[in-house]
């Protein structure tokens, strides 16, 4: 296997070591010229890639020379998709495209972590690997690489048996993929070689075969593999192999899957691939200018990456790589009359371009790393210099200047301040290095000011003049600004996450044991992680800027609560529209007409229709929403206690920072949770009573003859809903929502009695039925003492308890009470004609509209005549 002398952090290369083990910074591995370079051609007219015969080859001496210079054997052949097209186009005139394809195949076979570690740790293993593959005396195009690997390596070549077995399985799987699953030419089902190979692979996977020997099993494997790999369309055997139908781009995608294992990404790939192309140009005799041009083109991608990549490891690799390339280019350009003749002049343009590009990247990007490192060193240097000046030189110089130390440190302060301003201007994000430098600068400034003040204490102005020459660095202000940007970025990301996640939330009751939304658990985790990350920042301003962070997190959680309750409606969403007032027909038996019922049942709030079919607000889903808000409210208390603990552990916190609650509590979210839970409980209650059970209440109860349409069907359905609620709601909220359902049931019961429409009419004798049914309704919630407490039931049933006696009061008394209350309400203006009292919805036996409605549904001649004479009410709508 060919080796690339890549300056890489895999081998822990420092800035001074462009290459490991003997290669100087400005030198690159060179070897004897070769008439061929590596390349790959794309499939044309639908044909597959094939390997063509090459005229030149890479000698064993070249390989040994290359390997001997480096203890790190870097994988190569990894190419970016953008570059593949360029290099393929510029290589159409080259004859040997098969060599690079073979190298890529070798990489895809042997790039396992174990094998890579084996090669990285032992350059000799790389050498032996290559020698074994090339010492068999055959042309590369006639070899199937997985087969050759199995033939050459045996169990003793590996560190342990498990590693060897895994390696053998990978190569067998590669043979299976290239010859059986994705062959160059379709296989017949009766192909004996294919059947034999399947049997060999299956047997070897169950019991590893002995490799690295020319035994019978390996001979059978070789015969079978070569028979499949050398097939042609006319049945004859070819001299070269085309064992896998792989496109270059497809193979590139397979290779990319190894990046995660190797710790690579696109930027590292671009850099490594640039080096591979450049190194191959040098190692093959500097005659293939296409490789040099390709390296120059790829270097443009590296330049783009270097502007945005701030990773120090990448910077080190970039620095060592470009330093080597620049040194090589400078060496040739300084003696360009000797380097370039008429035959080699074509390469000069590319070498100049590579040198200029490498220099620009080093100056513009690597210098940032240098300045960062120098900034750390400068803090220490300036501090030491100031102390040395104050202790050693200033006592002598005081003979000529009374404030020598003050002048010296003021000068140092100014010089370092200029450097610091440039550094602060270049900061784009909060990093530990940036904070460390700013904190060191702050400490340095305090030390310099102290020296200046002590030195000038005997001056007329007490040293004020010297201090005026030392404008503050404002390092703490710079840190505070960066932290504010950090907080803003975190809060914006969290809010975006909340909005995106809640759009997909289904409020599934079975999502977890707590019965709350997974998104709530996740948002609380993100809040906790944000607090952890904040207190891990190496800053002295945790207490000062904590209120900013808390305000942002509080608003994000409030936003979550608002979104969680949105679209669920409220109490008024589900209460039907009251029909117009009518008077009862007296003297004929009341008939229940289905078409009238249908008209009556349509008089619901039109907003209810928008809730139909919305599975995200069924009763179980509503319970999940309520549980979610309850969990958030409870967890906020835990978070607040944890914040106090984090503050206690903060290096800059004072006692007063955690003794009061200012800036350390969530102010908006707890109240938002309470309000949202109240709204959702009411919405669920009135939805169940007025919407889900409308068929048993609004459409059926007391329609026609009250004695034949009583409350029992409604109670049965209501009890089923209460069971669902009890099974899904958190116990701390259970009493609240069941009490709201009870209140909605009582309101629905009175709504039927006082605004039920012309399909309902009640005589005085029906009052006992009504009272018995209401008692049954209360008993459902009392549940023989296991339900709601008596005082809660009494509180919510007080309105009905006061109104129901009106239904057994005689008509004359009702009319007289109505007249008196109306006159008291409207005064003398009501003597000539009683005004129609407006509907308030607040039922009360002393409220005129309530009394009027009892008269409207009184099945009585006197009531009907009074309503006809006083208000001319119709008998039907």
PyMOL commands that set and color helices and strands:
alter all, ss='L'
color gray80, all
select helices_A, chain A and resi 9-11+60-68+81-90+98-110+113-121+123-134+140-142+145-152+155-157+161-181+192-206+216-229+248-256+259-262+266-283+289-308+312-334+336-339+346-397+404-425+432-455+464-468+475-502+518-536+542-565+571-574+594-601+606-611+615-617+619-648+655-659+669-692+706-708+712-728+731-755+764-785+790-796+798-808+811-830+848-856+861-871
alter helices_A, ss='H'
color red, helices_A
deselect
rebuild
show_as cartoon
